[in-house]
């Protein structure tokens, strides 16, 4: 299963690397969202500093939608999905691979977004403990987002109105991630919270990630069968 | 059932008619208790009567979506895979949306009267219910897309489980988010209900009446869905047969 996962993840990342769409479209999109927020909030630095975590995560969620569409775009044309099915790869492995590739892209995007946010909105730099919380939160939350995104990507593959369907399916489901990740990052940056306040939120994120990873492993078989 | 459906068009049968009468009687009973027999609250006044609709609707929202999740599981499990599960899951979700909407509207009305504003982001249960509504709007939207029956059923089943799995997570996150909702009064840990006996009984009457309405709606919606499925499967052949049966030449008149 892990070998399959590595194969599929490698394939997805290679496609992404060669097409450069993530770099020339998704990243600029996320940055544009950050700039939009700054204008919407009057470019007020103290306001922006307070809402930095929430805004950054919203930019991540919007990018997730694009990422999911990208991850399953190549699978739906030229009968690629049939080929994947015929290849005899384990569905659970395919799920892990696709989710891992998506998570890796989101992590890269999140790192760059973090730099953008630090420059534009100017939050205070976290201490050592803050960094630990921050990195843990981002890794766990991104993995959870990738898991949910991958399930919905497979579920909506081949649907004509996929582009409009995905947001209404994905956004309500990832709402707990938005809340928990925002609070945890706030705590890591010392915005209206202590550092220790972050851990229950990280725990919630971990439960979310585990639950949807487990569901994806189980559900990918039936989903790939005939869709 | 077969005799009824062939002679009279409609989805009613003797069983569902009895159920319907019971549901109506339950609603009448609720109106009597809600408006006449139960007293106004000392603090909240008459707005407390909203509770007799609000609490049962909220309970049914969870019940209906729970039924959807259960049927989705039964569909995905290979040994019990049948489109009947899928159909019931879909019907229950639609009815669940109805009751969730009702719970939201009554909750917001109560909020306007009691808090002075319709919406409060600090209220965990209100926000959770709103998200529940959105989650299952997505589910119903997915179901409406045309696809082969088993493909659609599989997609819907997975989406239904994803949505239901999300409910406790949403609830927990919103709960920690901050809360000013009335702490639960009926299910208090010391098992000593803090509301007046008649009021509590009226809520109970509401729950029974609404549950009957739910079952009645589910039975009928399921039968309509069955007919839709049959029409979808046999519709084209029947249309072709009818077209072939027409006398030659009528098509020319039309064109």
Contacts between the chains, C-beta under 8 A, distances in Angstrom:
chain1	res1	chain2	res2	distance
A	148	B	162	7.2
A	151	B	158	6.7
A	151	B	162	6.5
A	152	B	159	7.8
A	152	B	162	7.6
A	155	B	142	7.8
A	155	B	155	5.0
A	155	B	158	5.7
A	155	B	159	6.3
A	156	B	142	7.9
A	156	B	155	7.7
A	159	B	145	5.8
A	159	B	147	7.6
A	161	B	145	6.7
A	165	B	138	8.0
A	165	B	141	6.6
A	165	B	142	6.6
A	165	B	145	7.4
A	168	B	134	7.7
A	168	B	137	6.8
A	168	B	138	4.5
A	168	B	141	5.9
A	169	B	138	4.3
A	169	B	139	8.0
A	169	B	141	7.7
A	169	B	142	6.5
A	169	B	159	6.6
A	171	B	134	7.9
A	172	B	131	5.7
A	172	B	134	4.1
A	172	B	135	4.6
A	172	B	138	6.2
A	172	B	163	7.8
A	172	B	166	7.5
A	173	B	135	6.6
A	173	B	138	8.0
A	173	B	162	6.0
A	173	B	163	6.8
A	173	B	166	5.1
A	175	B	131	5.7
A	175	B	166	7.9
A	175	B	170	6.1
A	175	B	173	7.6
A	176	B	166	6.8
A	176	B	169	4.2
A	176	B	170	5.3
A	176	B	172	7.5
A	176	B	173	4.3
A	179	B	173	4.3
A	179	B	174	7.0
A	179	B	177	6.0
A	180	B	173	5.4
A	183	B	176	7.7
A	183	B	177	7.8
A	200	B	176	6.7
A	201	B	176	7.6
A	204	B	169	6.8
A	204	B	172	6.2
A	204	B	173	6.0
A	204	B	176	7.9
A	207	B	169	6.8
A	208	B	169	5.5
A	211	B	165	5.8
A	211	B	169	7.5
A	212	B	162	7.3
A	212	B	165	7.4
A	215	B	158	7.9
A	215	B	161	6.6
A	215	B	162	6.6
A	215	B	165	6.6
A	219	B	76	7.3
A	219	B	158	4.7
A	219	B	161	7.5
A	222	B	76	5.9
A	222	B	154	5.2
A	222	B	157	7.8
A	222	B	158	7.2
A	223	B	154	6.3
A	223	B	155	7.4
A	223	B	158	6.1
A	225	B	154	7.3
A	226	B	148	7.6
A	226	B	150	6.6
A	226	B	151	5.6
A	226	B	154	7.3
A	227	B	151	5.6
A	227	B	154	7.0
A	227	B	155	6.9
